[in-house]
Amino acid sequence: MSDSYLAIDLGMTNIDIVQERDQEKRRTMLANQHQAVIDQLRQALSEVSHQLDFNTVIGVTGGRYRDLPEEVDGYRIRKVDEMVALGMGGLALSHRDSGLVVSAGTGAAMVSAQGDKIEHVTGSAVGGGTLLGLSRLILETDDIAEIDRLAMRGDAAEVDIMLSEAVGGKVGRLPANANAVNLGKLDRGNDFSRENLAAGLVRLVAQVIAVIAINASNAAGLKDIIIVGHLADLESIRNEINLVGQFYHREFTIPDNPGFGTASGVLELIKQDYE
């Protein structure tokens, strides 16, 4: 049995670290510098080197983790299946026994998690990377905190075509104040504030993920939808996801520290093996 564990998720945008020592957890997020995978791991190990010893149990997932050797700089490395880590982490953070776990990160992956039975269901190529890329082109910033602040001050209805405008009222369960076309007004002029554009971009990304998640949970026969990943750190994203839930009468669970969902699953799995 070990009293020191290190879980690392080598994400496309961020490197997430969850360290547990003497039952106390520490979480760290680093910007991924897009180096070779072994150098990404070394970046993470360097960040916590003062608290490591050769008895520390280290688990790694994410990115090209499969290409890592079994040992790096004297540390034994356990490679953990990313989808299994996602499912286990989502359940652990949300205190659920089952659910559709969604990783809302650079892209979005979705797994069915029922106890220790984890299966990939679907995903979305639209995610945080989409938001950053479009924001860089349209808002001239890829600072995620600034994008979130702008979106919180903006109104997506100023850049989207709304159902009330498109058809004059509601459609099915969707109310008249739901949008019909994301960013549909952008071809009608160019006098749009950065705040409203940011709100429209956030809505676009959040809606795609939320609607796919609802359909995936229905197909998998799962009631709970658990959202993890660093996109869920953003208040603007959480608001839009929950708005979709209101439209479709579904509740999304977004636990504390959602950005560390997959790394938390790595921690759960390596602890199971060594306790």
C-alpha positions in Angstrom: 0.0 0.0 0.0 1.3 3.5 -0.9 0.5 6.8 0.7 1.6 8.8 -2.3 -0.2 8.9 -5.7 0.2 11.1 -8.7 -2.4 11.2 -11.5 -1.7 13.1 -14.8 -4.0 13.8 -17.7 -2.1 15.0 -20.8 -4.9 17.0 -22.4 -4.5 18.8 -25.8 -4.8 22.2 -24.1 -3.9 21.6 -20.5 -2.0 19.1 -18.4 -4.0 18.3 -15.3 -2.4 16.9 -12.2 -4.0 15.4 -9.1 -1.6 14.5 -6.3 -2.7 12.7 -3.2 -0.3 12.3 -0.2 -1.4 11.1 3.2 -5.0 11.4 2.0 -4.7 15.1 1.1 -5.3 16.1 -2.5 -3.6 18.9 -4.5 -4.7 19.9 -8.0 -2.6 21.7 -10.6 -3.3 22.8 -14.2 -0.5 23.5 -16.6 -0.6 24.9 -20.1 0.3 22.1 -22.6 3.4 23.4 -24.5 2.8 20.7 -27.2 6.1 19.0 -26.9 6.8 15.3 -27.4 4.7 13.3 -25.0 7.6 12.3 -22.8 8.5 15.9 -22.4 4.9 16.7 -21.5 5.1 14.1 -18.8 8.5 15.5 -17.6 6.9 19.0 -17.4 4.2 17.5 -15.1 6.8 15.6 -13.0 8.9 18.7 -12.6 6.0 20.7 -11.3 5.6 18.3 -8.3 9.2 17.0 -8.1 9.7 18.3 -4.6 6.9 16.0 -3.4 7.8 12.9 -5.3 9.8 9.9 -4.3 10.4 6.6 -6.1 7.6 4.9 -4.1 5.0 7.4 -5.5 2.5 5.5 -7.7 2.2 7.4 -11.0 -0.7 7.0 -13.5 -0.9 8.8 -16.8 -3.5 9.2 -19.5 -4.5 11.6 -22.3 -2.9 12.5 -25.6 -0.3 10.1 -26.9 0.1 8.4 -23.5 0.3 5.0 -25.1 3.7 6.0 -26.6 5.3 6.5 -23.2 7.8 4.0 -21.9 7.2 1.9 -18.8 9.7 4.0 -16.8 10.7 7.7 -17.1 13.7 9.1 -15.2 13.5 6.3 -12.7 9.8 6.6 -12.1 7.6 3.6 -13.0 4.6 4.8 -15.1 1.2 3.2 -15.2 -0.7 4.0 -18.4 -4.4 4.3 -17.9 -7.2 4.0 -20.5 -8.5 7.5 -21.0 -12.2 6.6 -21.5 -12.1 4.4 -18.3 -10.5 7.3 -16.4 -13.1 9.7 -17.7 -16.0 7.5 -16.6 -14.5 6.7 -13.2 -13.6 10.3 -12.5 -17.0 11.6 -13.4 -18.7 9.2 -11.1 -16.3 9.9 -8.3 -16.6 13.7 -8.5 -20.4 13.6 -8.8 -20.9 10.8 -6.2 -23.1 8.9 -8.7 -23.2 5.2 -9.4 -24.0 5.6 -13.1 -24.4 8.2 -15.7 -23.3 9.5 -19.1 -20.0 11.3 -18.3 -19.1 14.1 -20.7 -15.5 15.4 -21.0 -16.0 19.0 -22.2 -12.4 19.9 -23.0 -10.7 20.8 -26.2 -13.1 18.4 -27.9 -15.8 16.4 -26.1 -15.9 12.7 -25.3 -18.9 10.9 -23.8 -18.9 7.6 -22.0 -21.5 5.4 -20.4 -20.4 4.7 -16.8 -22.2 2.1 -14.8 -20.1 1.1 -11.8 -16.8 -0.1 -13.2 -18.3 -0.8 -16.6 -17.2 2.1 -18.9 -18.0 2.3 -22.6 -17.4 5.0 -25.1 -20.7 6.2 -26.6 -20.0 9.2 -28.8 -18.4 12.6 -28.7 -18.2 16.0 -30.4 -15.4 17.6 -32.4 -16.9 21.0 -31.2 -15.4 21.9 -27.9 -13.1 24.2 -26.1 -10.7 24.2 -29.0 -13.5 25.4 -31.3 -14.3 28.2 -28.9 -10.7 29.3 -28.7 -10.1 29.1 -32.4 -13.2 31.1 -33.4 -12.6 33.6 -30.6 -9.1 34.2 -31.9 -10.5 34.9 -35.4 -13.6 36.9 -34.4 -12.8 38.4 -31.0 -9.0 38.7 -31.5 -8.4 36.9 -28.2 -7.8 33.3 -27.1 -7.7 34.2 -23.4 -10.4 31.9 -22.0 -11.0 34.1 -19.0 -11.6 37.1 -21.1 -13.9 35.2 -23.4 -15.9 34.1 -20.4 -16.1 37.7 -19.0 -17.2 39.0 -22.4 -19.8 36.3 -22.8 -21.3 37.0 -19.4 -21.8 40.6 -20.3 -23.2 39.8 -23.8 -26.5 38.7 -25.2 -26.5 35.8 -27.7 -29.9 36.9 -29.0 -28.2 39.8 -30.7 -26.2 37.5 -33.0 -28.5 34.5 -33.2 -31.7 34.2 -35.1 -34.4 33.4 -32.5 -37.4 31.2 -32.9 -39.6 34.2 -32.3 -37.9 35.9 -35.3 -37.8 32.8 -37.5 -41.3 31.4 -37.1 -43.1 33.8 -34.8 -43.4 31.5 -31.8 -42.4 28.2 -30.1 -41.6 25.0 -31.8 -42.5 21.8 -30.0 -41.0 22.0 -26.5 -38.7 24.9 -27.5 -40.0 28.3 -26.4 -40.0 31.4 -28.7 -36.9 32.8 -26.9 -34.8 29.8 -27.9 -32.5 30.3 -30.8 -33.2 28.9 -34.3 -29.8 29.7 -35.9 -26.5 30.1 -34.1 -24.8 33.3 -35.3 -27.4 33.6 -37.9 -27.5 37.5 -37.9 -23.8 37.8 -38.8 -24.5 37.9 -42.5 -27.0 40.8 -41.9 -24.4 43.4 -40.8 -21.2 44.0 -39.0 -22.1 46.1 -36.0 -21.8 43.5 -33.3 -20.2 44.1 -29.9 -17.4 41.7 -28.7 -19.6 40.9 -25.7 -22.5 39.7 -27.9 -20.2 37.8 -30.3 -18.6 36.1 -27.3 -22.0 35.1 -25.9 -23.0 33.7 -29.3 -19.8 31.7 -29.6 -20.2 30.3 -26.1 -23.8 29.3 -26.8 -22.9 27.6 -30.1 -20.3 25.4 -28.4 -22.3 24.7 -25.2 -25.5 23.8 -27.2 -23.7 21.3 -29.4 -22.2 19.5 -26.5 -25.4 19.6 -24.4 -27.8 18.4 -27.2 -25.5 15.6 -28.2 -25.2 14.6 -24.5 -29.0 14.4 -24.1 -29.4 12.3 -27.2 -26.5 10.0 -26.1 -27.9 9.6 -22.6 -31.3 8.7 -24.0 -29.7 6.2 -26.4 -27.7 4.6 -23.6 -30.7 4.5 -21.2 -28.9 6.7 -18.6 -30.7 9.3 -16.5 -27.8 11.3 -15.2 -25.6 13.5 -17.4 -22.3 14.4 -15.7 -20.2 17.2 -17.2 -16.5 17.4 -16.5 -13.6 19.1 -18.3 -12.2 22.6 -18.2 -15.0 24.1 -20.4 -17.2 23.5 -17.4 -15.0 25.8 -15.4 -16.6 28.7 -17.3 -19.7 30.3 -15.9 -20.9 31.3 -19.3 -20.7 27.6 -20.6 -22.4 26.3 -17.5 -25.3 28.8 -17.9 -25.8 27.7 -21.5 -25.7 24.0 -20.8 -28.2 24.4 -18.0 -30.5 26.4 -20.4 -30.5 23.5 -22.8 -31.4 21.3 -19.8 -34.4 23.6 -19.1 -35.6 23.4 -22.7 -35.5 19.6 -22.7 -36.4 19.0 -19.1 -33.1 17.4 -18.3 -30.7 18.1 -15.5 -26.9 18.3 -15.9 -24.6 17.6 -13.0 -21.5 19.7 -13.0 -19.4 18.7 -9.9 -16.8 20.8 -8.1 -13.4 20.9 -9.9 -14.8 19.6 -13.2 -11.6 20.3 -15.0 -9.9 17.5 -13.1 -12.4 14.8 -14.0 -10.2 12.5 -16.0 -7.2 13.0 -13.8 -9.4 12.2 -10.8 -10.4 8.9 -12.6 -6.7 8.1 -13.0 -6.3 8.6 -9.3 -9.2 6.3 -8.5 -7.8 3.5 -10.7 -4.2 3.6 -9.5 -5.4 3.6 -5.9 -7.6 0.6 -6.5 -4.6 -1.3 -7.7 -2.4 -0.5 -4.8 -4.7 -0.4 -1.8 
